[in-house]
Amino acid sequence: MSDSPASLRRKISSAEDLQSVVRTMKALAASSVGQYENSVRALQDYTRTIELGLGACFRASPPGIPAAAEAQPNDKGLFGVIVFGSDQGLVGQFNDVIADYTLAALAALPGQAHVWAVGERVHDRLAAAGLPPLGLFSVPNSVKAIAPLVGQIQIDSETHRAKAGYTRLYVFHNRPQSGSLYEPASQRLLPLDSEWQQGLADIPWPTKNLPETLCGGTATLRALIREYLFISLFRACAESLASENASRLAAMERADKNIDGLLENLHSTFHRLRQSAIDEELFDVIAGYESLAK
């Protein structure tokens, strides 16, 4: 059954309304990508400061403090994992990519993973794959909401690590690339790599006034390590959010193009039906005139 002009008008109106929503979401996603990318760049100076402080502590005392040492033999084969995904849809394969990458990486790691998921979508995908997370965090909706989330993740993960008796901690997230592309990435947060510690210890101090560590260095080192973990989780969350919005932007661009094509077909069909109706009316008028003329 062919569409009538009235039904085509309704379809055209609905498509135009949907396109308006899609373009609004495109603008919001584009704006959000820039904000989260700027937040990552804003961490550079603070990260440099923390690394200088850690380097000073590592030079003052040899590596091997439990907070920074390699995995202890009593970790019971357990390790913690934090996976960043999304709460909302319309992000293409964003959650599938990070979930598949996480599952493949964990399969290659010895021991049992205790997983925390950031985002309901990735939580459901991990659970469906046979890896139900122990905890679920909501995805922040702004740059200001990242810091409270990271603080809560640190509290929960440190509490659980102390109870379970393990030291290894990994983070998985999507990292933005050029344009609307992104790629999955991972990082071992704890224990700190000995080569990484040595690399920080070899960084020269930027001034002639050499630093001194307080409280014997242990308390200072632990505080700096907590800040390093905070920065690492903050960056992972911000990069994940930038990737999520870039994926949403790409999805909205595809939807916008599809709606343009649909509207073009609807308008073409509507104009064809309208022209057909006009032609029929003209034929009726001509036929009536000829009949009267005879």
C-alpha positions as CSV (number, residue, x, y, z in Angstrom):
1,M,0.0,0.0,0.0
2,S,1.5,3.3,-1.1
3,D,1.7,6.3,1.3
4,S,-0.7,9.1,1.0
5,P,0.5,12.8,1.0
6,A,-0.8,13.2,4.6
7,S,1.2,10.2,5.9
8,L,4.3,11.4,4.0
9,R,3.9,14.8,5.6
10,R,3.9,13.2,9.1
11,K,7.0,11.1,8.2
12,I,8.8,14.2,7.0
13,S,7.9,16.1,10.1
14,S,9.1,13.2,12.4
15,A,12.3,12.9,10.4
16,E,13.0,16.6,10.7
17,D,12.4,16.5,14.5
18,L,14.7,13.5,14.8
19,Q,17.4,15.3,12.8
20,S,17.1,18.3,15.1
21,V,17.7,16.0,18.1
22,V,20.7,14.3,16.4
23,R,22.3,17.6,15.5
24,T,21.9,18.8,19.1
25,M,23.6,15.7,20.3
26,K,26.4,16.2,17.8
27,A,27.0,19.7,19.1
28,L,27.0,18.4,22.7
29,A,29.4,15.5,21.9
30,A,31.8,17.8,20.0
31,S,31.8,20.2,23.0
32,S,32.4,17.4,25.5
33,V,35.3,15.9,23.5
34,G,37.1,19.2,23.7
35,Q,36.5,19.6,27.5
36,Y,37.8,16.2,28.4
37,E,40.8,16.5,26.1
38,N,41.6,19.8,27.7
39,S,41.4,18.3,31.2
40,V,43.9,15.6,30.2
41,R,46.3,18.3,28.9
42,A,45.8,20.3,32.1
43,L,47.2,17.4,34.1
44,Q,50.6,17.6,32.4
45,D,52.2,20.2,34.8
46,Y,50.8,18.5,37.9
47,T,52.0,15.1,36.6
48,R,55.5,16.5,36.1
49,T,55.5,17.8,39.6
50,I,54.5,14.5,41.1
51,E,57.1,12.7,39.0
52,L,59.8,15.0,40.2
53,G,58.7,14.4,43.8
54,L,58.7,10.6,43.3
55,G,62.2,10.8,41.7
56,A,63.5,12.7,44.7
57,C,62.1,10.0,47.0
58,F,63.5,7.2,44.9
59,R,66.9,8.8,45.0
60,A,66.8,9.3,48.7
61,S,65.8,5.7,49.5
62,P,66.2,2.5,47.5
63,P,63.1,1.0,45.8
64,G,61.3,-1.7,47.7
65,I,58.9,0.1,50.0
66,P,55.7,-2.1,50.0
67,A,53.6,0.6,48.4
68,A,56.0,0.7,45.5
69,A,57.5,-2.7,45.4
70,E,56.9,-5.6,43.1
71,A,54.1,-8.0,43.8
72,Q,54.4,-9.7,47.2
73,P,54.4,-13.5,47.4
74,N,51.2,-13.5,49.5
75,D,49.0,-11.9,46.9
76,K,47.2,-15.2,46.6
77,G,47.1,-15.0,42.8
78,L,44.5,-12.2,42.9
79,F,44.6,-8.8,41.3
80,G,42.3,-5.8,40.9
81,V,41.0,-4.5,37.6
82,I,39.2,-1.2,36.8
83,V,37.4,-0.9,33.5
84,F,36.0,2.3,32.1
85,G,33.0,2.2,29.8
86,S,29.7,4.1,29.3
87,D,26.3,4.3,31.0
88,Q,24.5,5.6,27.8
89,G,24.1,4.1,24.4
90,L,24.5,5.6,20.9
91,V,28.3,5.1,21.1
92,G,28.8,2.5,18.4
93,Q,31.1,-0.4,19.4
94,F,32.7,1.6,22.3
95,N,31.8,-0.8,25.1
96,D,32.3,-3.9,23.0
97,V,35.8,-2.8,22.0
98,I,37.0,-2.2,25.6
99,A,35.2,-5.3,27.0
100,D,36.7,-7.6,24.4
101,Y,40.2,-6.1,24.9
102,T,39.9,-6.5,28.7
103,L,38.7,-10.1,28.5
104,A,41.6,-11.0,26.1
105,A,44.2,-9.2,28.3
106,L,42.9,-10.8,31.5
107,A,43.0,-14.3,29.9
108,A,46.7,-13.8,29.5
109,L,47.3,-12.8,33.1
110,P,47.9,-15.3,35.9
111,G,45.5,-15.3,38.8
112,Q,41.9,-14.3,39.4
113,A,40.7,-10.8,38.6
114,H,38.5,-8.7,40.9
115,V,36.8,-6.3,38.5
116,W,35.2,-2.9,39.1
117,A,33.2,-1.4,36.1
118,V,32.6,2.2,35.5
119,G,29.5,2.3,33.4
120,E,26.4,0.0,33.2
121,R,27.0,-0.9,29.5
122,V,30.5,-2.3,30.0
123,H,29.3,-3.9,33.3
124,D,26.6,-5.8,31.4
125,R,29.0,-6.9,28.7
126,L,31.6,-8.2,31.2
127,A,28.9,-10.0,33.1
128,A,27.5,-11.6,30.0
129,A,31.0,-12.8,29.1
130,G,31.4,-14.6,32.4
131,L,33.3,-12.0,34.3
132,P,30.8,-10.3,36.7
133,P,32.3,-7.2,38.3
134,L,32.4,-6.8,42.0
135,G,31.3,-3.2,41.9
136,L,29.7,-0.6,39.6
137,F,30.4,3.1,39.4
138,S,28.4,5.7,37.4
139,V,30.1,7.5,34.6
140,P,30.7,11.2,35.4
141,N,28.7,13.7,33.3
142,S,31.2,16.5,33.6
143,V,34.9,17.2,34.2
144,K,34.1,18.3,37.7
145,A,32.6,15.0,38.5
146,I,35.7,13.0,37.6
147,A,37.7,13.8,40.8
148,P,34.9,12.6,43.2
149,L,34.6,9.4,41.2
150,V,38.3,8.7,41.2
151,G,38.4,9.4,44.9
152,Q,35.7,6.8,45.5
153,I,37.4,4.3,43.3
154,Q,40.7,4.7,45.3
155,I,38.9,4.2,48.6
156,D,37.0,1.1,47.5
157,S,39.9,-0.5,45.6
158,E,42.4,0.1,48.5
159,T,39.9,-1.3,51.0
160,H,39.3,-4.4,49.0
161,R,43.0,-4.9,48.3
162,A,43.8,-4.7,52.0
163,K,41.1,-7.3,52.8
164,A,41.9,-9.7,49.9
165,G,45.7,-9.4,50.4
166,Y,46.9,-8.6,46.9
167,T,49.0,-5.8,45.4
168,R,48.4,-5.9,41.6
169,L,46.0,-3.3,40.1
170,Y,45.3,-2.7,36.4
171,V,43.1,-0.1,34.6
172,F,41.5,-0.6,31.1
173,H,40.0,2.2,29.1
174,N,39.6,3.6,25.6
175,R,42.1,6.2,24.5
176,P,41.2,8.9,21.8
177,Q,43.1,9.0,18.6
178,S,43.0,11.5,15.7
179,G,39.5,12.5,14.6
180,S,36.7,10.3,16.0
181,L,39.0,7.3,16.4
182,Y,40.0,5.6,19.6
183,E,41.8,2.5,20.7
184,P,41.7,0.3,23.9
185,A,44.6,0.8,26.3
186,S,45.7,-0.6,29.7
187,Q,48.1,0.2,32.4
188,R,49.4,-1.6,35.5
189,L,49.1,0.9,38.3
190,L,50.4,-1.3,41.1
191,P,53.0,-2.5,41.9
192,L,55.1,0.2,40.4
193,D,57.6,-1.0,37.8
194,S,61.2,-1.0,39.0
195,E,62.4,0.3,35.7
196,W,59.9,3.1,35.9
197,Q,61.1,4.0,39.4
198,Q,64.7,4.0,38.2
199,G,63.7,6.3,35.3
200,L,62.2,8.8,37.6
201,A,65.2,8.6,40.0
202,D,67.4,9.5,37.0
203,I,65.5,12.7,36.1
204,P,67.7,15.7,37.1
205,W,66.2,18.2,39.5
206,P,65.3,21.4,37.5
207,T,67.1,23.8,39.9
208,K,70.3,23.9,41.9
209,N,68.4,23.7,45.2
210,L,68.1,20.0,45.8
211,P,65.0,18.7,47.6
212,E,64.8,17.0,51.0
213,T,62.2,14.4,51.9
214,L,60.3,14.7,55.1
215,C,59.3,12.0,57.7
216,G,62.1,9.8,56.6
217,G,60.7,9.6,53.1
218,T,58.2,6.8,53.7
219,A,55.2,9.0,54.4
220,T,56.1,11.4,51.7
221,L,56.5,8.6,49.2
222,R,53.2,7.0,50.0
223,A,51.4,10.4,49.7
224,L,53.1,10.9,46.3
225,I,52.1,7.4,45.1
226,R,48.5,8.1,46.1
227,E,48.6,11.3,44.0
228,Y,50.2,9.3,41.1
229,L,47.4,6.8,41.3
230,F,44.8,9.6,41.4
231,I,46.4,11.2,38.3
232,S,46.5,7.9,36.4
233,L,42.8,7.1,37.1
234,F,41.8,10.7,36.4
235,R,43.5,10.5,33.0
236,A,42.1,7.1,32.2
237,C,38.6,8.4,33.0
238,A,39.0,11.6,31.0
239,E,40.4,9.8,28.0
240,S,37.5,7.3,28.2
241,L,35.0,10.1,28.3
242,A,36.7,11.8,25.4
243,S,36.6,8.6,23.4
244,E,33.0,8.0,24.3
245,N,31.9,11.4,23.1
246,A,34.0,11.0,19.9
247,S,32.3,7.7,19.2
248,R,28.9,9.3,19.9
249,L,29.8,12.2,17.6
250,A,30.7,9.7,14.8
251,A,27.5,7.8,15.4
252,M,25.4,11.0,15.2
253,E,27.2,12.1,12.0
254,R,26.2,8.8,10.4
255,A,22.6,9.1,11.7
256,D,22.5,12.7,10.3
257,K,23.6,11.5,6.9
258,N,21.1,8.7,7.0
259,I,18.3,11.1,7.9
260,D,19.3,13.4,5.1
261,G,19.0,10.5,2.6
262,L,15.6,9.5,4.1
263,L,14.3,13.1,3.9
264,E,15.4,13.4,0.3
265,N,13.5,10.2,-0.6
266,L,10.5,11.3,1.4
267,H,10.4,14.8,-0.3
268,S,10.9,13.2,-3.7
269,T,8.0,10.8,-3.1
270,F,5.8,13.5,-1.7
271,H,6.5,15.8,-4.7
272,R,5.8,13.0,-7.1
273,L,2.5,12.1,-5.4
274,R,1.5,15.8,-5.4
275,Q,2.4,16.2,-9.0
276,S,0.4,13.0,-9.9
277,A,-2.6,14.4,-8.0
278,I,-2.4,17.7,-9.9
279,D,-2.1,15.9,-13.2
280,E,-5.1,13.8,-12.4
281,E,-7.1,16.9,-11.5
282,L,-6.0,18.6,-14.8
283,F,-7.0,15.6,-16.8
284,D,-10.4,15.6,-15.1
285,V,-10.9,19.3,-15.9
286,I,-9.9,18.7,-19.6
287,A,-12.1,15.7,-19.9
288,G,-15.1,17.6,-18.4
289,Y,-14.5,20.5,-20.8
290,E,-14.3,18.3,-23.8
291,S,-17.5,16.5,-22.8
292,L,-19.3,19.8,-22.3
293,A,-18.0,21.1,-25.6
294,K,-19.5,18.1,-27.5
